[in-house]
Amino acid sequence: SPAPPPADGAEHAGTHGTAAMSDSEMNGHILEDLAGGVVDCGRLSGALRRSVSRMEVVPGSERRWPQSHSAKVRVTLGESTSDSEEEVVLFLKKIVARALPEKPLHALKRDLASNRVEARFYREFAQHLASRGVRLLQAVLVDERLDTLDDDAHEGEHAERRLR
């Protein structure tokens, strides 16, 4: 089953901790991309390289964890006017750096590095392993934005603001 995990939101700036934010402020809507735009049928069509005529979050599937926000999304592939529609369920996961729990800078870097490893696994290795018969989720979209982790020039409060 396909799994688009938009991975991390390190490009997002945020100056206040998660304790001051509600769930919706911390993670946004599950169908919101890392820049605050809407993940709609058109965007999903591009990622899947197939026409998407309808999509909806499967009721009861949405999960908000301290480190991520996920849900199942029911998608109808094909044109709504044709008889060749196909319904699939995708797993959507996103990690937004500004929504991570308040923690020391070294712990924030460690957690974001872990998130980057997961994103890179799906982007760079999963397809190769699947071609060798390993059963894995198929990632149709990986949006990882953690280049900031490679920049050691900034420490302290400035580094934390850049990471969040």
C-alpha positions as CSV (number, residue, x, y, z in Angstrom):
1,S,0.0,0.0,0.0
2,P,1.5,3.4,-1.0
3,A,2.8,5.6,1.8
4,P,3.5,9.3,1.2
5,P,5.4,10.5,4.2
6,P,6.1,14.2,3.9
7,A,8.9,14.0,6.3
8,D,10.1,17.1,8.1
9,G,9.5,20.8,8.3
10,A,12.8,22.2,9.2
11,E,12.4,25.2,6.9
12,H,9.5,26.4,9.0
13,A,10.3,29.1,11.5
14,G,8.7,29.1,14.9
15,T,9.6,31.0,18.0
16,H,7.4,29.5,20.7
17,G,7.3,26.1,22.2
18,T,4.6,23.5,21.6
19,A,3.1,24.0,25.1
20,A,1.7,27.3,23.9
21,M,0.1,25.9,20.8
22,S,-3.0,23.8,20.2
23,D,-2.9,20.5,18.3
24,S,-4.2,22.2,15.1
25,E,-1.5,25.0,15.4
26,M,1.2,22.4,16.1
27,N,0.6,20.1,13.2
28,G,-2.0,21.9,11.0
29,H,-4.5,19.8,9.2
30,I,-3.2,16.4,8.0
31,L,-4.0,17.5,4.4
32,E,-1.8,20.6,4.7
33,D,1.7,20.5,3.2
34,L,4.9,21.7,5.0
35,A,4.5,25.2,3.5
36,G,0.9,25.5,4.7
37,G,-0.7,24.8,1.3
38,V,-3.4,22.3,0.7
39,V,-2.7,18.7,-0.4
40,D,-5.6,18.4,-2.9
41,C,-6.5,16.0,-5.7
42,G,-4.3,17.9,-8.2
43,R,-1.2,17.7,-5.9
44,L,-1.8,14.1,-5.2
45,S,-2.4,13.3,-8.9
46,G,1.1,14.7,-9.6
47,A,2.7,12.6,-6.9
48,L,0.9,9.4,-8.0
49,R,1.2,10.2,-11.7
50,R,-2.5,9.2,-12.0
51,S,-5.7,11.2,-12.0
52,V,-7.2,11.5,-8.5
53,S,-10.9,12.5,-8.6
54,R,-11.7,12.3,-4.8
55,M,-9.9,12.1,-1.5
56,E,-10.8,12.1,2.1
57,V,-9.3,11.3,5.5
58,V,-10.6,8.0,6.7
59,P,-12.6,8.8,9.8
60,G,-10.9,7.6,13.0
61,S,-7.6,7.0,11.3
62,E,-5.9,10.3,12.3
63,R,-3.2,10.1,14.9
64,R,-1.3,12.9,16.6
65,W,1.8,11.8,18.3
66,P,4.4,14.1,19.9
67,Q,6.7,13.6,16.9
68,S,4.3,13.1,14.0
69,H,0.8,13.4,12.6
70,S,-0.6,10.7,10.4
71,A,-3.8,9.4,8.9
72,K,-5.2,7.1,6.2
73,V,-6.5,8.9,3.2
74,R,-9.0,7.2,0.9
75,V,-8.3,8.2,-2.7
76,T,-10.4,7.5,-5.9
77,L,-8.1,7.1,-8.9
78,G,-9.5,7.8,-12.4
79,E,-12.1,10.1,-13.7
80,S,-15.4,10.3,-11.8
81,T,-17.2,10.0,-15.1
82,S,-15.6,6.8,-16.1
83,D,-16.3,3.2,-15.1
84,S,-12.6,2.6,-14.4
85,E,-12.4,4.2,-11.0
86,E,-10.2,2.5,-8.4
87,E,-10.3,3.2,-4.7
88,V,-7.1,2.9,-2.7
89,V,-6.1,3.9,0.8
90,L,-2.8,5.8,1.4
91,F,-1.0,6.3,4.6
92,L,0.1,9.9,5.1
93,K,2.7,10.9,7.7
94,K,4.2,14.3,8.4
95,I,6.6,15.6,10.9
96,V,6.7,19.3,11.5
97,A,9.8,20.5,13.3
98,R,8.0,23.4,15.0
99,A,5.6,21.0,16.5
100,L,8.1,18.8,18.2
101,P,8.1,18.9,22.0
102,E,10.3,21.4,23.7
103,K,13.7,19.8,24.3
104,P,17.5,20.7,24.5
105,L,19.1,21.5,21.1
106,H,21.1,18.3,21.0
107,A,18.0,16.2,21.5
108,L,16.1,18.2,18.8
109,K,19.0,17.6,16.4
110,R,19.0,13.9,17.2
111,D,15.2,13.6,16.7
112,L,15.3,15.5,13.4
113,A,18.3,13.5,12.2
114,S,16.2,10.3,12.9
115,N,13.3,11.7,10.9
116,R,15.7,12.5,8.0
117,V,17.0,8.9,8.1
118,E,13.5,7.6,7.8
119,A,12.7,10.0,4.9
120,R,15.9,9.1,3.1
121,F,15.3,5.4,3.5
122,Y,12.0,5.7,1.7
123,R,13.4,8.0,-0.9
124,E,16.7,6.3,-1.6
125,F,16.6,2.6,-0.5
126,A,13.0,1.3,-0.2
127,Q,12.4,0.9,-4.0
128,H,15.7,-1.0,-4.4
129,L,14.8,-3.4,-1.6
130,A,11.3,-3.8,-3.0
131,S,12.7,-4.7,-6.4
132,R,14.5,-7.6,-4.6
133,G,11.3,-8.9,-3.1
134,V,11.3,-7.1,0.3
135,R,7.7,-6.1,1.2
136,L,7.7,-2.4,2.1
137,L,5.3,0.5,2.0
138,Q,5.7,2.3,-1.3
139,A,6.5,6.0,-0.7
140,V,4.9,8.1,-3.5
141,L,6.0,11.4,-2.1
142,V,8.9,12.2,0.3
143,D,9.3,15.9,1.1
144,E,12.3,16.1,3.5
145,R,13.7,19.6,4.3
146,L,16.4,19.2,6.8
147,D,19.5,20.6,5.1
148,T,19.8,22.8,8.1
149,L,21.1,19.8,10.1
150,D,24.3,19.8,8.0
151,D,25.1,23.4,9.0
152,D,27.2,23.4,12.2
153,A,27.9,27.1,12.0
154,H,25.0,28.0,14.2
155,E,24.6,26.9,17.8
156,G,22.3,27.9,20.6
157,E,19.0,29.8,20.2
158,H,19.7,30.7,16.6
159,A,20.3,27.1,15.6
160,E,17.0,26.0,17.3
161,R,15.0,28.7,15.5
162,R,16.5,27.5,12.2
163,L,15.6,23.9,12.9
164,R,12.1,24.7,13.9
